[in-house]
């Protein structure tokens, strides 16, 4: 089985998940989604209050070597035990999730295109961009609703790490993308990727 790997990158709140979820909804179980965020490094040795101060928007925050190892295994037809990250405690959970190889894999995360070795594993590289005001508003809503954060803490993190790291490490990667889109709801790009995926699936069947 040949595996098509699609990378979806872009700043926080840019619409990455919106686009990814549309592809997943279109193809169902034929598409597996892996989130780079689940590969934030474990910090069991650090107290919670200190974990809150870690710069999670720097490339070093991710266990990229494990992420690359897992992608290679999936591409080679091997299952993986994917870590699970808990944003409410700023640490990995003890349990993992078993992920079986599939014909199409989408890897999503702010820095999916930042690491050259990781980038070279991707067959299609997509960057989703959005206005900075839209991104911060979406992040505030998400972090309050889903991650148990308060607005003051979100604002402090955004100004001290998220915003500066975005301009240093994330935004420059859009020039490494095959496709840059201005919204996760961009129908033209969605149709292009849909055709590419369907062509790949048909080729696996010998059509």
N, C-alpha and C positions, 0 to 999 in steps of 0.2 A: 504494500500500500504506500503510495506516494502522499506526502503531507504538504499542504499549502499553509504557510505561516504568514499571517498578516499582523503587522504592528500598528497600533493606534496610539499616538502620542499627542501631547498638547498640554497647555497649562491647566492648573486646577480650575474646575468649573467651566471648561471650554466647550463641553459637549461630547467628550470622548465616549462616555457610557451610553449616551443617547444613541450615537451612531452604532456602537457595538451591539446594543440591545436590539436595534432594528435588524441587524444582520442575523443575530441569534434567533429572533422571532421568525425570520424568513426561512431559515434552514433547519431549525430545531436541533436534534441530536447529532446532525452531521457536522455541527460546529461546536468546538470546545473553547471556552474563554478562560484565560489565565490572567490574573491581575498581578502586576508587578508589585503593588502595594503589600501583598501578602508576604513578600520577601524582604520586608524591613527586618533588620537584624534583631535577634532576640537580646534583651537586656535584663535577664533575670537577676543579675548581680547589682543592679542599680535601683535604688528606692524610687517609688512613684514620682515624688516631687522632683527628683533629678531627671527622671525620664521625660518629664514635661519640657525640660529645657534643651533637649537634644535637637539639633538641626536636621529635621526629617526631609528637608528639601535639597540636601546635598547628596551627590552620587554615593558617597561613603556610607550613607544611612542604609543602603540596600545590600543584601547578600547576593550580589550580581553573579558571582561565581556559581552559586547553587542554582540560580534561575537559568543560567546558560546550560548547566549540566542537565537540568530537567527538560529544557526544550530539546536538547539533543536526543535525550532518551525517547521523548514522545515522537520525534521525527523518525527515530529508528524503530518505532513500534513497541516501545516499552512503556509500561504504566509508571506513574510517579506518585509519591506521597507529598502532596502540596501543603506547605505550612499555611496556617490561618492566623491573620493578624487581628488583634482586638484594639480598636482605636480608643476605647474608653479607658484602657489602662496603659496605653502606649507600649504594648508588648505582644509577643506571639502567644497564642494559646498552646496548651500542651498537646491537643489533638491535631491531627492532620487530615486532609481529604484525599482519598484515592482518586486519581484522574487517569482514565484509560486513553490510549492514543485514538485519534480520530482523523478523518480526511482533511479537515480544515481546523486550524488553531488560530484564535485571535489573542494576541498579547496586548494588554492595555495598561498604560501608566504614563505619568508625566515625563519620565526619562527613558522610555523604551528605545529612543533613537540616540541616546547620549553616548552609550558605550559601543565602540567599534565592533568588538567581538560579537556582541549581542545583535547589533544592527546587521551584521553579515549573515545572520541566521534567518533574516526576514525576506520573504519573497515579494511582499508588497509593503511599502512604508507610507503610512498616512499621518498627517499632522492636522489636528483640529485647532483652529484659533478663534478667539472671541475677544471682544472689547474688555479691557481690564475691569471696568465698572461692573459689567455683567458677570464676570468671573468671580469677583469678590462677593457679590450679592448671592450668587448660587452657592458659594462655599459657606457663607454664614448660615443660610437656610439649611443646608445639608448637615453641617457640623452641629447645629443646635438640635435638629430633629433626630439625626441618626447616631451621633457620636457623643452626646451628652455634654457638649461644650457650652461655655457661656460666651456672650458677645465680646466682652472685654478681653478674654483670653484669645479668642479668634483674631481680634484686631491686632493684638500684640504680636502673635505668631506671624500674621500676614506681613506686618511692617518690618519685623526683624529678620525673618528668614524666607518666607514664601515669595514675597515680591522681589527682593534682590537676587535670590537664587534662580527665579524664573528668567530674569534677564541675562544671567550669567550662563546657566546650564540648560534651560528648557527652550526658550525662544530660538536660540541659534540652531537648534536641531531641525527646525522647519525647512532649512535649506538642504537638508539631507533626505527629505521625504520625496517620494514619488508623486504624491498628491497632497496639496494643501487645501483644506476646505474651510469655509467660514461659518459652518454651523453643522451640528450633528444631525440636523434635519435637511441637509442638502440632498435633494432628490436625484440630481444629476450624478453626483459621485456615488450615491447609494446604488443607482442602477448600473453604473460601470462595475463596481465591486461585485454586485449580484451576478452579473454576466460572467465575470472572471471566475467566481466560485462555482457557478453552474457548469462552466466549461471544464473546470478541474474535476468536478464530480462525474461528469459525463465521460471524461477521459479514463477515470478509474474503472468505469463499467465497460470501457471499450466501445463507447458510442461515437 
